[in-house]
Amino acid sequence: MKEPEKPRAEDKICCISKLKVFLLALSLAFLGKTMSGAYMNSMYTQIEKQFNIPASLVGIINGSFEIGNLLLIAFVSYFGAKLHRPRIIALECEKEPGSLLWIFVMVGNIVRGMGETPIMPLGISYLEDFAKAENSPFYLACLHTATVIGPFLGLLLASFCAELFVDIGSVGADEITITATDARWVGAWWLGILICALLNLLVGIPFWFLPKSLVKEGESNEPEETTEKSVAPLQENDRNETKQTMYEIAKDFIPFLKALFHNPVYMLFICITVLQFSAFDGMISFMPKYLEQQFGKSASDAIFLIGVYNLPVLCVGYFSGGLFMKKFKISIYQAANIAFWVSLLEYLLYFAAYWTVCDTSPVAGLTVSYQGYVVSCVCKMDMEM
C-alpha cells in the first residue's frame, strides 16, 4: 500500500507557506460566504414582489439556508476533521438556479447552506492544528475581518442590483415606465446571486491543491532530529487513519455529541447564536421592506442605509470586545456568560420594536376610499393656497 505523502516544513507556494495560502483562501471563503448571506437577506423583498408570495413564505425561504446547514453541520464537523479538510471545503455546492418558480430559490438556499457548512468548523480547526499558538489569534482576527467586509460588499452589491430592473437585458430602458421608488419595482435580484456563486466557485479552487496535513508552523528541517520528531507523529496519524474503517470512525459519533451537550461553554454559545440570529436575521430581512413602504425609500436606498447603520457598529463591537477581554483577562466561560446576557438584551431590544410603529400612510383604495382621498387632497390644497 502506498504510504501517505509526508508533510514537509519547507513546502511553499510561490515563496509563501502553505498555511498562509490556506489562511488567505479561507479568508476569501469567509468573505464570499458572508457576502452571499448578506446579499440574499437583503433581496428577499425583491423576491417577494417577483413571485407575489406572502411575507410568511419569505421567512421560510430565509430559514431554508439554516435547514441546509443543520442537515450537515454535525456530521461535517465530526467526520470532516478526520478526512481531507481543505478538499471538503473546496466542494462548490453554491448552485442557486435562476428560475421563475420561488421553490427553486428555496431549494437553492438549502443547497447554499449545505455548501457553506464545512468552511467554518474545518477551516478553523485546520488553522488551529498547524499554526503557532501566538499566531492563532491573529489568524482568527483575519477571518473575523473578512466576515465584516463580506456583508458590506454584499449590501453594496444588493444596493446596486436593486437599482437595475429585474428584466434587464430583455427589456429596453425606454420601455420601463416605473422608477425604483415605485412599489411595483422589482430589482435584478438574480444578478447578484450569479456573481456570488461565481465568487464562491473561484475561492474554492485553491483548497484542492493544499495538503491534508502540514508540519506545525515554526518548525524547520534544521536540525534534522527535530524535523523527524515533528513529522513522525503526523505520519503515524496518517497511517492510523488509513487503517480505520468508516464504522470505527462513526462509532464514536454519539459519545462525541453527548460530550458537546455536556459542555457548558458550548451550550451557552448555542444559545447566543440562536438569540443573535433570531434578532439580526429578522431585522436585515424585513427592514428594507418597512423602509420602502413606510418612508418611500427605494429598495437600493433602504439596503444601503441598513449597511451604513449596522456594519460600523459590528466593527466597533469586535474591536472593543477584544480589548475588554484582554484588559480584564476574561476567561472563556466568563466571556460566554457575558455574551449570553448581552445577546439576550439585544434580542429583547429588537423584540421591543414590535410595539414601535408609525401611522400607516393613506393609500387610495386600500386604507381610504378613492373619493375620500381625493376630497382630502383638494381640501389640503385649498388650505395651502
Contacts in CASP RR format, 6 or more apart in sequence:
PFRMAT RR
TARGET T0000
AUTHOR 0000-0000-0000
METHOD contacts of the structure
MODEL  1
MKEPEKPRAEDKICCISKLKVFLLALSLAFLGKTMSGAYMNSMYTQIEKQ
FNIPASLVGIINGSFEIGNLLLIAFVSYFGAKLHRPRIIALECEKEPGSL
LWIFVMVGNIVRGMGETPIMPLGISYLEDFAKAENSPFYLACLHTATVIG
PFLGLLLASFCAELFVDIGSVGADEITITATDARWVGAWWLGILICALLN
LLVGIPFWFLPKSLVKEGESNEPEETTEKSVAPLQENDRNETKQTMYEIA
KDFIPFLKALFHNPVYMLFICITVLQFSAFDGMISFMPKYLEQQFGKSAS
DAIFLIGVYNLPVLCVGYFSGGLFMKKFKISIYQAANIAFWVSLLEYLLY
FAAYWTVCDTSPVAGLTVSYQGYVVSCVCKMDMEM
1 242 0 8 1.000
3 239 0 8 1.000
4 212 0 8 1.000
4 235 0 8 1.000
4 238 0 8 1.000
4 239 0 8 1.000
4 242 0 8 1.000
5 211 0 8 1.000
5 212 0 8 1.000
6 231 0 8 1.000
6 235 0 8 1.000
7 211 0 8 1.000
7 213 0 8 1.000
7 214 0 8 1.000
7 215 0 8 1.000
7 231 0 8 1.000
7 234 0 8 1.000
7 235 0 8 1.000
8 215 0 8 1.000
8 221 0 8 1.000
8 231 0 8 1.000
9 215 0 8 1.000
9 218 0 8 1.000
9 219 0 8 1.000
9 220 0 8 1.000
9 221 0 8 1.000
9 227 0 8 1.000
9 230 0 8 1.000
9 231 0 8 1.000
10 220 0 8 1.000
10 221 0 8 1.000
11 17 0 8 1.000
11 18 0 8 1.000
11 211 0 8 1.000
11 214 0 8 1.000
11 215 0 8 1.000
12 18 0 8 1.000
13 21 0 8 1.000
13 209 0 8 1.000
17 217 0 8 1.000
18 210 0 8 1.000
18 211 0 8 1.000
18 214 0 8 1.000
19 127 0 8 1.000
19 130 0 8 1.000
19 131 0 8 1.000
19 214 0 8 1.000
19 217 0 8 1.000
21 206 0 8 1.000
21 210 0 8 1.000
22 86 0 8 1.000
22 123 0 8 1.000
22 126 0 8 1.000
22 127 0 8 1.000
22 206 0 8 1.000
22 207 0 8 1.000
22 210 0 8 1.000
23 127 0 8 1.000
23 139 0 8 1.000
23 142 0 8 1.000
24 206 0 8 1.000
25 203 0 8 1.000
25 204 0 8 1.000
25 206 0 8 1.000
25 207 0 8 1.000
25 210 0 8 1.000
26 89 0 8 1.000
26 119 0 8 1.000
26 123 0 8 1.000
26 126 0 8 1.000
26 127 0 8 1.000
26 143 0 8 1.000
27 142 0 8 1.000
27 143 0 8 1.000
27 145 0 8 1.000
27 146 0 8 1.000
28 146 0 8 1.000
28 203 0 8 1.000
29 89 0 8 1.000
29 119 0 8 1.000
29 200 0 8 1.000
29 203 0 8 1.000
29 204 0 8 1.000
29 207 0 8 1.000
30 119 0 8 1.000
30 120 0 8 1.000
30 143 0 8 1.000
30 146 0 8 1.000
30 147 0 8 1.000
30 150 0 8 1.000
31 146 0 8 1.000
31 147 0 8 1.000
31 149 0 8 1.000
31 150 0 8 1.000
31 153 0 8 1.000
31 203 0 8 1.000
32 150 0 8 1.000
32 196 0 8 1.000
32 199 0 8 1.000
32 200 0 8 1.000
32 203 0 8 1.000
33 116 0 8 1.000
33 119 0 8 1.000
33 200 0 8 1.000
34 146 0 8 1.000
34 147 0 8 1.000
34 150 0 8 1.000
34 151 0 8 1.000
35 150 0 8 1.000
35 151 0 8 1.000
35 153 0 8 1.000
35 154 0 8 1.000
35 157 0 8 1.000
35 196 0 8 1.000
35 199 0 8 1.000
36 94 0 8 1.000
36 112 0 8 1.000
36 116 0 8 1.000
36 154 0 8 1.000
36 196 0 8 1.000
36 197 0 8 1.000
36 199 0 8 1.000
36 200 0 8 1.000
37 65 0 8 1.000
37 151 0 8 1.000
37 154 0 8 1.000
37 196 0 8 1.000
38 150 0 8 1.000
38 151 0 8 1.000
38 152 0 8 1.000
38 153 0 8 1.000
38 154 0 8 1.000
38 155 0 8 1.000
38 158 0 8 1.000
38 284 0 8 1.000
39 154 0 8 1.000
39 155 0 8 1.000
39 157 0 8 1.000
39 158 0 8 1.000
39 192 0 8 1.000
39 193 0 8 1.000
39 196 0 8 1.000
40 62 0 8 1.000
40 65 0 8 1.000
40 109 0 8 1.000
40 112 0 8 1.000
40 193 0 8 1.000
41 62 0 8 1.000
41 281 0 8 1.000
41 284 0 8 1.000
41 285 0 8 1.000
42 154 0 8 1.000
42 155 0 8 1.000
42 158 0 8 1.000
42 284 0 8 1.000
42 285 0 8 1.000
42 288 0 8 1.000
42 303 0 8 1.000
42 306 0 8 1.000
43 158 0 8 1.000
43 161 0 8 1.000
43 162 0 8 1.000
43 189 0 8 1.000
43 192 0 8 1.000
44 58 0 8 1.000
44 59 0 8 1.000
44 61 0 8 1.000
44 62 0 8 1.000
44 285 0 8 1.000
44 286 0 8 1.000
45 58 0 8 1.000
45 286 0 8 1.000
45 288 0 8 1.000
45 289 0 8 1.000
45 292 0 8 1.000
45 299 0 8 1.000
46 162 0 8 1.000
46 166 0 8 1.000
46 186 0 8 1.000
46 187 0 8 1.000
46 189 0 8 1.000
46 299 0 8 1.000
47 53 0 8 1.000
47 58 0 8 1.000
47 61 0 8 1.000
47 102 0 8 1.000
47 105 0 8 1.000
47 189 0 8 1.000
48 54 0 8 1.000
48 55 0 8 1.000
48 58 0 8 1.000
48 289 0 8 1.000
49 184 0 8 1.000
49 185 0 8 1.000
49 186 0 8 1.000
50 102 0 8 1.000
50 166 0 8 1.000
50 186 0 8 1.000
50 189 0 8 1.000
51 100 0 8 1.000
51 101 0 8 1.000
51 102 0 8 1.000
51 105 0 8 1.000
53 102 0 8 1.000
55 286 0 8 1.000
55 289 0 8 1.000
57 102 0 8 1.000
58 285 0 8 1.000
59 285 0 8 1.000
60 106 0 8 1.000
61 102 0 8 1.000
61 105 0 8 1.000
61 106 0 8 1.000
61 109 0 8 1.000
62 109 0 8 1.000
62 281 0 8 1.000
62 282 0 8 1.000
62 285 0 8 1.000
63 109 0 8 1.000
63 281 0 8 1.000
64 106 0 8 1.000
64 107 0 8 1.000
64 108 0 8 1.000
64 109 0 8 1.000
64 110 0 8 1.000
65 109 0 8 1.000
65 110 0 8 1.000
65 112 0 8 1.000
65 113 0 8 1.000
66 113 0 8 1.000
66 277 0 8 1.000
67 110 0 8 1.000
67 113 0 8 1.000
68 110 0 8 1.000
68 111 0 8 1.000
68 113 0 8 1.000
68 114 0 8 1.000
68 117 0 8 1.000
69 113 0 8 1.000
69 114 0 8 1.000
69 116 0 8 1.000
69 117 0 8 1.000
71 110 0 8 1.000
71 114 0 8 1.000
72 114 0 8 1.000
72 115 0 8 1.000
72 117 0 8 1.000
73 117 0 8 1.000
73 121 0 8 1.000
74 257 0 8 1.000
75 253 0 8 1.000
76 88 0 8 1.000
76 117 0 8 1.000
76 118 0 8 1.000
76 121 0 8 1.000
76 122 0 8 1.000
77 121 0 8 1.000
77 122 0 8 1.000
78 253 0 8 1.000
78 256 0 8 1.000
79 249 0 8 1.000
79 250 0 8 1.000
79 253 0 8 1.000
80 88 0 8 1.000
80 118 0 8 1.000
80 122 0 8 1.000
81 121 0 8 1.000
81 122 0 8 1.000
81 125 0 8 1.000
82 241 0 8 1.000
82 244 0 8 1.000
82 249 0 8 1.000
84 212 0 8 1.000
85 118 0 8 1.000
85 122 0 8 1.000
85 123 0 8 1.000
85 125 0 8 1.000
85 126 0 8 1.000
85 212 0 8 1.000
86 126 0 8 1.000
86 207 0 8 1.000
86 208 0 8 1.000
86 210 0 8 1.000
86 211 0 8 1.000
86 212 0 8 1.000
87 207 0 8 1.000
87 208 0 8 1.000
87 210 0 8 1.000
88 118 0 8 1.000
88 122 0 8 1.000
89 118 0 8 1.000
89 119 0 8 1.000
89 122 0 8 1.000
89 123 0 8 1.000
89 204 0 8 1.000
89 207 0 8 1.000
90 204 0 8 1.000
90 205 0 8 1.000
90 206 0 8 1.000
90 207 0 8 1.000
90 208 0 8 1.000
91 115 0 8 1.000
91 118 0 8 1.000
92 115 0 8 1.000
92 200 0 8 1.000
92 201 0 8 1.000
92 204 0 8 1.000
93 111 0 8 1.000
93 112 0 8 1.000
93 113 0 8 1.000
93 114 0 8 1.000
93 115 0 8 1.000
93 116 0 8 1.000
94 111 0 8 1.000
94 112 0 8 1.000
94 115 0 8 1.000
94 116 0 8 1.000
94 196 0 8 1.000
94 197 0 8 1.000
94 200 0 8 1.000
94 201 0 8 1.000
95 108 0 8 1.000
95 111 0 8 1.000
95 197 0 8 1.000
96 105 0 8 1.000
96 108 0 8 1.000
96 109 0 8 1.000
96 111 0 8 1.000
96 112 0 8 1.000
96 193 0 8 1.000
96 197 0 8 1.000
97 104 0 8 1.000
97 107 0 8 1.000
97 108 0 8 1.000
98 104 0 8 1.000
98 105 0 8 1.000
98 190 0 8 1.000
98 193 0 8 1.000
99 105 0 8 1.000
124 140 0 8 1.000
124 143 0 8 1.000
127 136 0 8 1.000
127 139 0 8 1.000
127 140 0 8 1.000
128 136 0 8 1.000
129 213 0 8 1.000
130 213 0 8 1.000
130 214 0 8 1.000
130 215 0 8 1.000
130 216 0 8 1.000
130 217 0 8 1.000
131 139 0 8 1.000
131 217 0 8 1.000
132 216 0 8 1.000
132 217 0 8 1.000
132 218 0 8 1.000
135 217 0 8 1.000
144 318 0 8 1.000
148 311 0 8 1.000
148 314 0 8 1.000
148 315 0 8 1.000
148 318 0 8 1.000
151 307 0 8 1.000
151 311 0 8 1.000
151 314 0 8 1.000
152 307 0 8 1.000
152 311 0 8 1.000
154 196 0 8 1.000
155 303 0 8 1.000
155 304 0 8 1.000
155 306 0 8 1.000
155 307 0 8 1.000
155 311 0 8 1.000
156 304 0 8 1.000
157 192 0 8 1.000
157 195 0 8 1.000
157 196 0 8 1.000
158 192 0 8 1.000
158 303 0 8 1.000
159 300 0 8 1.000
159 301 0 8 1.000
159 303 0 8 1.000
159 304 0 8 1.000
160 300 0 8 1.000
161 187 0 8 1.000
161 188 0 8 1.000
161 189 0 8 1.000
161 191 0 8 1.000
161 192 0 8 1.000
162 180 0 8 1.000
162 187 0 8 1.000
162 188 0 8 1.000
162 189 0 8 1.000
162 298 0 8 1.000
162 299 0 8 1.000
162 300 0 8 1.000
162 303 0 8 1.000
163 180 0 8 1.000
163 187 0 8 1.000
163 298 0 8 1.000
163 300 0 8 1.000
164 187 0 8 1.000
164 188 0 8 1.000
164 191 0 8 1.000
165 171 0 8 1.000
165 176 0 8 1.000
165 185 0 8 1.000
165 186 0 8 1.000
165 187 0 8 1.000
165 188 0 8 1.000
166 186 0 8 1.000
166 187 0 8 1.000
166 188 0 8 1.000
166 189 0 8 1.000
166 190 0 8 1.000
168 188 0 8 1.000
168 191 0 8 1.000
178 184 0 8 1.000
178 185 0 8 1.000
179 185 0 8 1.000
179 298 0 8 1.000
180 187 0 8 1.000
180 298 0 8 1.000
180 299 0 8 1.000
180 300 0 8 1.000
181 296 0 8 1.000
181 297 0 8 1.000
181 298 0 8 1.000
183 292 0 8 1.000
183 293 0 8 1.000
185 298 0 8 1.000
185 299 0 8 1.000
187 299 0 8 1.000
212 238 0 8 1.000
213 234 0 8 1.000
213 237 0 8 1.000
213 238 0 8 1.000
215 227 0 8 1.000
215 230 0 8 1.000
215 231 0 8 1.000
215 234 0 8 1.000
216 230 0 8 1.000
219 226 0 8 1.000
219 227 0 8 1.000
219 230 0 8 1.000
220 226 0 8 1.000
220 227 0 8 1.000
221 227 0 8 1.000
260 266 0 8 1.000
261 267 0 8 1.000
264 333 0 8 1.000
264 336 0 8 1.000
265 332 0 8 1.000
265 333 0 8 1.000
265 336 0 8 1.000
268 336 0 8 1.000
268 337 0 8 1.000
268 339 0 8 1.000
268 340 0 8 1.000
269 336 0 8 1.000
269 339 0 8 1.000
271 340 0 8 1.000
271 343 0 8 1.000
272 336 0 8 1.000
272 339 0 8 1.000
272 340 0 8 1.000
272 343 0 8 1.000
275 340 0 8 1.000
275 343 0 8 1.000
275 344 0 8 1.000
275 346 0 8 1.000
275 347 0 8 1.000
276 343 0 8 1.000
276 346 0 8 1.000
276 347 0 8 1.000
278 347 0 8 1.000
279 343 0 8 1.000
279 346 0 8 1.000
279 347 0 8 1.000
279 349 0 8 1.000
279 350 0 8 1.000
279 351 0 8 1.000
280 350 0 8 1.000
282 350 0 8 1.000
283 350 0 8 1.000
284 306 0 8 1.000
284 310 0 8 1.000
287 302 0 8 1.000
287 306 0 8 1.000
288 299 0 8 1.000
288 302 0 8 1.000
288 303 0 8 1.000
288 306 0 8 1.000
289 302 0 8 1.000
291 297 0 8 1.000
291 301 0 8 1.000
291 302 0 8 1.000
291 305 0 8 1.000
291 306 0 8 1.000
292 298 0 8 1.000
292 299 0 8 1.000
292 302 0 8 1.000
293 361 0 8 1.000
294 358 0 8 1.000
294 361 0 8 1.000
297 305 0 8 1.000
324 330 0 8 1.000
325 335 0 8 1.000
330 338 0 8 1.000
360 367 0 8 1.000
361 367 0 8 1.000
362 368 0 8 1.000
362 373 0 8 1.000
362 376 0 8 1.000
364 370 0 8 1.000
364 373 0 8 1.000
364 374 0 8 1.000
365 373 0 8 1.000
368 376 0 8 1.000
END
